[in-house]
Amino acid sequence: MLTVTKVSITTDMAYARVYLSVFGPEQENKKKVVEEVNGMSRNIRRLLGDRVRFQLRVIPELQFFEDDSLDYIAKIDDLLKQ
């Protein structure tokens, strides 16, 4: 399961950094999932453009990154429990 946790867009709306949180049983597959989504970024951008073409003048180029803030929170929580 994927969740978009944060999106940062440049002021000229040329680029968007999309942070994804990947939920699943295996930790090592998270990077692989984000790489696969990056491979599909052109298709995702086209679908986004189809939906918002009348609201936006420029459809930003999408770059996907793994958001590891939930892992960081879990690690801090485990350290506090010890």
C-alpha positions, 0 to 999 in steps of 0.5 A, a space after each residue: 500500500 502506498 501513501 503520499 505523505 508530502 509534496 514539495 513543488 518548485 515556485 515555477 511548478 516545473 518539478 514536484 518532489 513526492 514523498 511516499 510511505 510504503 506499508 508492507 511486511 518487508 522493509 527491503 522492498 520499499 526502495 524497490 517499490 519507489 524505484 518502480 513508481 519512479 519508472 512510471 512517473 511519465 505515465 502518472 504525470 500524464 494521468 495527472 495532466 488529464 485530470 487537472 489540465 484546466 486548473 494548472 498551466 504547467 504539469 510538474 515533472 514528478 520525482 518520487 522519494 521514500 518517506 522514512 519518517 514513520 520508521 524514524 518515529 517507530 525507532 524513537 518509540 522503541 528507544 524510549 520504551 527501553 
